[in-house]
Amino acid sequence: MQVEVKHVPVLFDAVMAALQPRRGGRYLDCTVGSGGHTAGLLERCAPEGRVLGTDADPDAIARVRARLGDHPCLTLRQAWLDEVPALARALGFVPLDGILIDLGLSSDQLEDAARGFSFQREGPLDMRFDPTQGVPASAWLDRVDRLTLARVLREYGEVPNALRVAEAIWRARPIRTTTQLRDVVSGVMRARSRRIHPATLVFQALRIAVNDELRRLREALPQLMALLVPGGRIAVIAFHSLEDRIVKHTFRMASRAGSGDGAAMAEDALPPMRLLTPKPITPSPQEIALNPRARSARLRVAERLALEANAEAC
Ligand SMILES: C[S@@+](CC[C@H](N)C(=O)[O-])C[C@H]1O[C@@H](n2cnc3c(N)ncnc32)[C@H](O)[C@@H]1O
């Protein structure tokens, strides 16, 4: 079956260079999206290798199944990031040679007005990655108090004057559509740059809250790293500083565990890792010109060390 895919995978070559997928290897793609990176992993590890592809969004799973699903080396399952470690173990899909997490939204999600992710398209204010679970953003707004809303806008969107913006949104409720919310925000926030609409930050903040994205990432990372074979690698692409900070901090603490640094004693739950990207890898100007959605991407990579390496370092 032919499926139309709009999403262009970000930092594709850098991800393949980082994970070095090899024939016969076992790989986990925790955010299959539209299947771009998944296809790259499959091509390189087949025919003896295996890829487990997961995503919270049932539409993403269906899209990738339609695109690649009859590939004999691919297993697809719907799962939130923090559910993936238990799923991989339950499927016997461990240990792993490589793991990819490509956070945020795919272009296919963003451009589907019915999903409510974009303020440029009139649609229901939903924003759930999994529309069968939890509450849509409109209902979340109905229930939230002013101060919590202000905190979410400030912490997850770094929205300037968050209290004033929260107040305006709170008073305008019920808000049922994406464009309704955009217009309320435009009425109270001034554009700080021509490139970024003020609603961008508010939509980002609500999406993170509705999907509980940061908690899931924080909880999943150490458990996922523990599933790697020594020498196995994990690559994470983040699209905003909040996600990137969690990845950077977790990798740094795990690399201290790897070096036997006393400062990491409290982090002994983290498997020992070697940091392969002291600075994040970012897209080239050419990639950004071809795919402007890549512009805020930051890729960080870490490699699992053998436990003995940790003991030696101590
Ligand atoms: C940028 S897209 C991935 C694109 C993919 N790498 C490709 O090449 O097509 C991000 C995907 O991650 C999923 N996602 C984001 N946060 C998630 C989470 N906490 N748990 C599970 N899936 C998540 C989204 O549903 C989306 O499909």
The ligand as an ORCA input file, in Angstrom:
! r2SCAN-3c Opt
* xyz 0 1
  C       9.741     13.950     15.198
  S       8.626     12.615     15.161
  C       9.654     11.245     14.759
  C       9.971     11.180     13.305
  C      10.682      9.921     12.862
  N      11.993      9.801     13.447
  C      10.771      9.826     11.347
  O      11.882      9.762     10.807
  O       9.734      9.818     10.696
  C       8.341     12.380     16.860
  C       7.399     11.226     17.178
  O       7.565     10.976     18.573
  C       6.325     10.653     19.143
  N       6.447     11.015     20.563
  C       6.759     12.220     21.087
  N       6.827     12.150     22.430
  C       6.563     10.851     22.753
  C       6.509     10.136     23.992
  N       6.722     10.750     25.164
  N       6.245      8.816     23.967
  C       6.055      8.180     22.770
  N       6.068      8.804     21.571
  C       6.338     10.121     21.562
  C       5.315     11.479     18.370
  O       4.049     10.874     18.405
  C       5.925     11.503     16.965
  O       5.356     10.521     16.150
*
